């Protein structure tokens, strides 16, 4: 059932937007990428299920999960980690499954990894999803030869021993995987390296990561942890731009700011909510400052900033394995996702890839599963709303927003991004983070013609509301009727704690 929302003027403030025209670049679809690590119930019991589970499957790939992700057009999927990538040896995950060696996943829960989900299974999943694979190579505990041979195994059509292995394992044609991460978090779980040491490692590994016909590699260097600007400086100064497609950066929103006691996913007051949004908006500062350093060494912006791990990280749900990082997903998380995607869109001249952590059952997941049941989280619905921006022309925006104030501190209540697609349709995505006040925004679109406006809204009665297996549709997309044309301008009434995407024709 579609519900139309109308709003009163109670507890209301005003703001304005000016859209000054089409920019010279598009919002790269790869900003809307996803991340699936061998962690908790992300792969096993998420994408890859027991053969006896009574759900639709191809092999052991769960197809209701696949169909949900196809609907939102995820452009890429990063695998096998994360920290797991730097203890993963790809040869353990090929060939007959019953003969594959077992290992202990030392990073995440100390459980046994049976390697039943390996390279071929991952690429079969990507094919079903119609998405591009992004593979993180093992630099921490692997070798140059190991990564080089993995690339050859996947991309070469020669008669070499390694390419013949792939053919014998059931895939005669090369996969042509182009996105390759050269290590992961090399400053931490990927090897505790200094930036100078990592730069030399990157150049070694990248030198032997060869291109094969139809598969020119897009190599992504392991970049900074949050505000480690020196890491970005050292990488950009010492790695030739021609050697890397992108440089990564990782940042997680921690509600309390304390990694030892992060805060609950479902139980928090307005003060903690506000503090969480403060930490969310630090992404704006991080992207701007890392981009400025990159501009110094790459003024033509040839190297992408790839924010390939981001999202809210809370304490695990009570009663679950703490090493599995399973957390619920509230309306707050949807506002974080939408606000972060607006930041990426607004910096899309440099940010050309990002991956939410993670896709299923881990951290800020799009999808949660429980045996045969599956629910879509509020964050999923944000990605559904925002898919209209993929590969659309970025529109330049000036925003004047009222403030959202708590305990004498303030944030801008509204954030926004906009684009124009190939058919000429204009899309605006607006977020009102204020828990209490409606905001009316008057928008002037200079040089852009439009006659009609339609929209969708994501909101709920409480900021702590979640979808559950017994109430899976508590938070879902609804029709939005709070936008109209008035004296040549677009006037939008945004309810408190809401995400709205508009389409102008």
C-alpha positions in Angstrom: 0.0 0.0 0.0 1.3 3.5 -0.9 0.8 6.2 1.7 0.8 9.9 0.7 2.3 12.2 3.3 1.1 15.7 3.9 2.6 18.0 6.5 1.6 20.8 8.8 3.6 23.9 9.5 4.2 22.9 13.1 7.8 23.2 14.3 9.0 24.4 11.0 12.1 26.2 9.6 13.1 27.3 6.1 16.1 27.0 3.8 17.0 27.4 0.1 18.8 25.7 -2.7 20.2 27.1 -5.9 21.1 24.7 -8.7 23.5 26.6 -11.0 23.7 24.2 -13.8 25.3 21.0 -15.1 28.9 20.2 -14.2 31.5 18.7 -16.5 31.5 15.3 -14.9 29.1 12.4 -14.0 28.5 10.8 -10.6 30.3 7.5 -11.2 28.0 4.5 -10.6 30.8 2.8 -8.6 30.2 5.2 -5.7 27.2 2.8 -5.0 29.4 -0.3 -4.6 29.0 -3.0 -1.9 31.4 -5.1 0.3 31.2 -8.8 1.1 33.9 -10.2 3.4 34.3 -13.6 4.9 33.0 -12.3 8.2 30.2 -13.6 10.4 27.1 -14.4 8.4 27.9 -12.2 5.4 29.0 -14.9 3.0 28.0 -18.1 4.7 24.3 -18.0 5.7 24.0 -14.7 3.7 24.9 -15.1 0.0 26.0 -18.8 0.3 23.6 -21.0 2.2 23.2 -24.6 3.2 22.2 -26.8 0.3 19.2 -28.0 2.3 17.8 -24.6 3.1 14.4 -24.4 1.4 14.8 -21.2 -0.5 15.4 -20.6 -4.2 19.1 -21.1 -5.0 21.5 -21.5 -7.9 24.1 -23.9 -6.6 24.2 -22.5 -3.0 23.7 -18.9 -3.9 20.6 -17.5 -2.3 18.5 -16.0 -5.1 16.1 -13.8 -3.1 19.1 -11.9 -1.9 20.4 -11.7 -5.5 17.1 -10.3 -6.8 16.9 -7.6 -4.1 20.4 -6.4 -5.0 19.8 -6.5 -8.7 16.8 -4.2 -8.1 19.0 -1.4 -6.7 21.7 -2.0 -9.4 24.7 -2.5 -7.3 27.6 -1.6 -9.6 30.4 -3.6 -7.9 31.1 -6.1 -5.1 34.3 -6.1 -3.1 35.7 -9.4 -1.9 37.2 -11.4 0.0 37.9 -8.6 2.5 38.7 -6.6 4.5 41.2 -8.0 7.0 40.3 -11.5 5.7 41.9 -10.6 2.3 45.4 -10.5 3.7 45.2 -14.0 5.2 43.4 -15.5 2.1 45.2 -17.7 -0.3 43.2 -18.0 -3.5 44.4 -21.5 -4.4 42.6 -22.8 -1.3 39.3 -21.8 -2.8 39.4 -23.5 -6.2 38.9 -27.1 -7.4 36.6 -29.7 -5.9 35.0 -28.3 -2.8 35.4 -31.4 -0.6 39.2 -31.4 -1.4 39.7 -27.7 -0.5 41.8 -27.1 2.7 40.2 -25.6 5.8 41.6 -22.7 7.7 40.8 -20.7 10.8 39.5 -17.2 10.3 41.7 -15.5 12.8 40.3 -12.0 12.3 36.6 -12.8 12.7 35.5 -15.1 15.4 38.2 -17.8 15.1 35.8 -20.0 13.2 36.7 -22.6 10.6 36.6 -21.5 7.0 35.9 -24.4 4.7 36.7 -22.4 1.5 33.5 -23.7 -0.2 32.9 -20.2 -1.4 36.0 -19.3 -3.4 36.9 -17.5 -6.6 34.6 -19.3 -9.0 31.6 -19.0 -6.6 32.2 -15.3 -6.1 32.4 -14.7 -9.8 29.2 -16.7 -10.4 27.5 -14.5 -7.8 28.7 -11.4 -9.6 27.4 -12.7 -12.9 24.0 -13.3 -11.3 24.1 -9.8 -9.8 25.1 -8.3 -13.1 27.8 -6.5 -11.1 31.6 -5.9 -11.5 33.9 -7.9 -9.2 36.4 -6.0 -7.1 39.0 -8.3 -5.7 41.4 -7.4 -2.8 44.7 -9.1 -3.3 46.8 -10.5 -0.4 49.8 -8.3 0.3 50.0 -8.9 4.0 50.7 -12.6 4.1 50.9 -13.4 0.4 53.6 -13.0 -2.3 54.0 -11.0 -5.5 53.8 -14.3 -7.4 50.6 -15.4 -5.7 48.7 -12.2 -6.7 50.3 -12.2 -10.2 49.1 -15.8 -10.7 45.6 -15.1 -9.4 45.3 -12.4 -12.1 46.7 -14.7 -14.7 44.3 -17.5 -13.6 41.3 -15.2 -14.0 42.2 -13.1 -17.0 44.6 -15.0 -19.3 43.4 -16.9 -22.3 46.9 -18.4 -23.0 47.9 -22.1 -22.7 49.8 -21.5 -19.5 49.6 -24.0 -16.6 47.7 -21.4 -14.5 45.2 -20.5 -17.2 44.7 -24.2 -18.0 43.8 -24.7 -14.3 40.9 -22.3 -14.7 39.7 -24.1 -17.8 39.9 -27.5 -16.0 37.9 -26.0 -13.1 35.0 -25.3 -15.4 35.5 -21.8 -16.9 37.1 -22.0 -20.4 36.9 -18.2 -21.1 38.8 -15.7 -19.0 36.8 -13.7 -16.4 38.4 -10.4 -17.3 38.4 -9.0 -13.7 39.7 -5.4 -13.9 39.3 -3.9 -10.3 42.1 -5.1 -8.1 43.0 -3.9 -4.6 46.7 -4.1 -3.8 46.3 -5.1 -0.2 43.8 -3.9 2.4 44.4 -1.6 5.4 48.2 -2.1 5.1 48.6 0.3 8.0 46.8 -2.2 10.3 45.5 -5.7 9.9 47.1 -5.9 6.4 50.6 -5.8 7.7 51.2 -2.9 10.2 53.2 -1.2 7.5 54.5 2.4 7.4 53.4 4.4 4.3 56.9 4.4 2.9 57.2 0.7 3.2 53.8 0.2 1.7 54.6 2.4 -1.3 57.5 0.1 -2.2 55.3 -3.0 -1.7 52.6 -1.5 -3.9 55.1 -0.8 -6.7 56.4 -4.3 -6.5 53.0 -6.0 -6.6 51.6 -3.6 -9.2 54.6 -4.2 -11.5 53.7 -7.9 -11.7 50.0 -7.4 -11.9 49.8 -7.8 -15.7 47.2 -6.7 -18.2 45.7 -9.4 -20.4 43.6 -8.9 -23.6 40.3 -7.2 -22.7 41.3 -6.8 -19.0 43.3 -3.6 -18.4 43.6 -3.6 -14.6 42.3 -0.8 -12.4 44.8 -1.1 -9.5 43.7 0.5 -6.2 46.3 1.3 -3.6 45.6 0.6 0.1 45.0 4.1 1.4 44.5 6.0 4.6 42.8 5.2 7.8 40.4 8.1 8.4 42.4 11.3 8.9 45.9 9.9 8.3 46.7 12.5 5.7 50.4 11.7 5.8 49.6 8.2 4.3 47.8 9.9 1.3 50.7 12.4 1.0 53.4 9.6 0.8 51.4 7.5 -1.6 50.5 10.3 -4.0 54.1 11.7 -3.9 55.8 8.4 -4.5 53.5 6.2 -6.6 53.2 7.4 -10.3 49.7 8.3 -11.2 49.9 6.0 -14.2 50.4 3.0 -11.8 47.1 3.3 -9.9 43.5 3.8 -10.8 42.5 4.7 -7.3 43.7 5.3 -3.7 41.4 4.0 -1.0 40.3 5.6 2.3 38.4 3.9 5.2 36.1 5.6 7.7 33.4 4.3 10.0 30.8 6.3 11.9 31.1 5.3 15.6 28.1 6.7 17.6 30.0 7.4 20.8 33.4 8.0 19.1 34.8 5.2 21.4 35.9 2.0 19.6 35.6 0.0 22.9 32.0 1.0 23.6 30.5 2.1 20.3 26.9 2.4 21.3 23.7 0.4 20.6 22.2 0.1 17.1 18.7 0.4 18.5 18.7 2.1 21.9 19.9 5.7 21.9 18.6 9.1 22.9 18.7 12.4 20.9 22.0 13.4 22.3 23.7 10.2 21.1 21.9 10.5 17.8 23.2 14.0 17.3 26.7 12.9 18.2 26.4 10.1 15.7 25.5 12.6 13.0 28.5 14.8 13.9 30.7 11.7 13.4 28.9 10.9 10.1 29.6 14.4 8.7 33.3 14.1 9.4 33.3 12.3 6.1 32.9 15.7 4.4 36.1 16.9 6.0 38.0 13.7 5.3 37.0 13.6 1.6 37.9 17.3 1.1 41.3 17.1 2.8 42.4 13.9 1.2 41.2 15.3 -2.2 43.2 18.4 -1.7 46.4 16.4 -1.1 45.6 14.3 -4.2 45.0 17.5 -6.2 48.6 18.6 -5.4 50.1 15.6 -7.1 47.3 14.9 -9.6 45.7 18.2 -10.7 44.0 16.4 -13.6 42.2 14.1 -11.1 43.2 10.9 -12.9 43.4 8.9 -9.7 40.1 8.2 -8.0 39.5 8.5 -4.2 37.9 5.1 -3.4 36.2 5.1 0.0 35.9 1.3 -0.1 34.8 0.9 3.5 32.3 3.1 5.1 29.2 3.0 7.3 28.0 3.0 10.9 29.6 0.6 13.3 27.8 -0.1 16.5 28.1 -2.7 19.3 26.9 -6.2 18.1 23.4 -7.2 18.8 23.1 -8.7 22.3 23.4 -12.5 22.3 25.3 -12.8 19.0 28.9 -13.7 18.4 30.8 -10.4 18.9 33.2 -11.5 16.1 30.4 -11.6 13.6 29.6 -7.8 13.7 25.9 -8.4 13.3 23.9 -5.2 14.1 20.3 -4.0 13.5 19.6 -1.1 11.1 17.5 1.8 12.1 16.1 5.0 10.5 19.2 6.7 11.9 21.3 4.4 9.7 19.3 5.4 6.7 19.9 9.1 7.3 23.7 8.3 7.7 23.7 6.4 4.4 21.8 9.1 2.5 23.9 11.9 4.0 27.1 10.1 3.2 26.0 9.4 -0.4 25.2 13.1 -0.8 28.8 13.8 0.3 30.2 11.4 -2.2 28.0 12.8 -5.0 29.1 16.3 -4.2 32.7 15.3 -4.4 32.3 13.1 -7.4 35.0 14.8 -9.4 37.4 12.9 -7.1 35.4 10.2 -5.4 34.6 7.7 -8.1 34.3 4.5 -6.0 32.9 3.6 -2.6 31.7 0.4 -0.9 29.3 0.2 2.0 30.3 -2.2 4.8 28.7 -4.6 4.4 26.0 -6.1 2.1 24.3 -8.9 4.1 24.2 -9.6 7.9 27.3 -7.6 8.8 27.6 -4.0 10.1 25.4 -1.5 8.1 23.8 -4.2 6.0 21.4 -3.8 3.2 19.8 -7.2 3.9 19.3 -9.3 7.0 18.5 -13.0 6.9 17.2 -15.5 9.4 16.9 -19.0 7.9 14.3 -18.7 5.1 13.4 -15.2 6.1 14.9 -12.1 4.5 14.3 -8.4 5.3 15.4 -5.2 3.6 16.8 -2.6 5.9 16.2 1.1 5.8 19.7 1.5 4.3 18.6 -0.7 1.4 15.8 1.6 0.6 18.2 4.6 0.5 20.3 2.8 -2.1 17.0 2.1 -4.0 16.1 5.8 -4.0 19.6 6.9 -4.9 20.2 4.6 -7.8 18.9 7.3 -10.1 22.2 9.2 -9.7 24.4 6.4 -11.1 26.4 7.7 -14.1 24.2 10.9 -14.2 25.6 14.4 -14.8 26.3 16.1 -11.5 24.4 19.3 -10.9 26.2 22.2 -9.0 24.4 23.2 -5.8 24.4 26.1 -3.4 22.6 25.2 -0.1 21.3 27.5 2.7 20.1 25.3 5.5 18.7 26.0 8.9 20.5 24.4 11.8 19.6 21.4 13.9 20.7 22.2 17.5 21.1 20.0 20.5 22.8 21.0 23.8 24.1 24.2 22.3 25.8 22.4 19.3 24.5 22.7 15.8 24.6 20.9 12.4 23.0 21.8 9.1 19.6 20.2 9.2 19.5 19.6 5.5 21.9 18.1 3.0 21.4 17.5 -0.7 22.8 16.3 -4.0 21.4 16.5 -7.5 21.9 15.1 -11.0 20.5 15.0 -14.5 20.2 11.6 -16.3 20.7 10.8 -19.9 16.9 11.3 -20.6 17.1 14.9 -19.1 15.3 14.0 -15.9 16.5 15.9 -12.8 16.8 14.1 -9.5 17.3 15.7 -6.1 18.0 13.8 -3.0 17.4 15.6 0.3 17.9 14.6 3.9 16.5 16.4 6.9 18.4 15.1 10.0 16.4 17.2 12.4 14.5 14.8 14.7 11.8 17.4 15.5 11.3 20.1 12.9 9.9 20.1 9.4 12.0 22.1 7.0 10.7 23.9 3.9 13.2 24.3 1.1 12.8 26.7 -1.8 14.8 25.7 -4.8 15.8 27.7 -7.9 16.9 25.7 -10.9 18.8 28.1 -13.2 18.7 27.2 -16.8 16.9 23.9 -16.2 13.4 23.3 -17.5 10.8 21.2 -15.7 7.0 20.9 -15.5 6.2 18.1 -13.1 7.6 16.7 -9.9 7.1 13.3 -8.2 8.9 11.8 -5.3 9.5 9.1 -2.7 10.1 9.4 1.0 11.7 7.2 3.7 10.8 8.1 7.3 9.2 6.6 10.4 7.7 7.7 13.7 10.8 7.1 15.7 14.5 7.5 14.9 15.2 4.1 16.5 12.6 2.3 14.4 13.8 -0.8 12.6 12.5 -3.5 10.3 12.3 -6.9 11.9 11.5 -10.4 10.7 8.0 -10.1 12.3 7.5 -6.5 11.0 9.6 -6.3 7.7 7.8 -3.3 6.2 7.8 -0.9 9.2 10.2 1.4 7.3 9.8 1.4 3.5 9.4 3.8 0.6 6.2 5.8 0.2 4.9 8.3 -2.3 5.8 11.9 -1.4 3.5 14.8 -2.2 5.3 17.5 -0.3 6.8 19.2 -3.4 5.2 21.7 -5.7 6.0 24.4 -8.2 5.5 27.9 -6.8 6.4 31.1 -8.6 8.8 29.2 -10.9 10.6 27.6 -7.9 10.5 24.1 -6.5 9.2 24.2 -2.9 9.7 21.1 -0.8 8.4 20.4 2.7 10.7 17.9 4.4 9.3 16.2 7.5 11.6 15.6 10.4 14.1 12.7 10.2 13.4 11.9 6.5 15.1 11.2 3.2 13.3 12.4 0.0 14.3 11.8 -3.6 12.5 13.9 -6.3 12.2 13.5 -10.0 11.6 16.6 -12.1 10.3 16.2 -15.7 
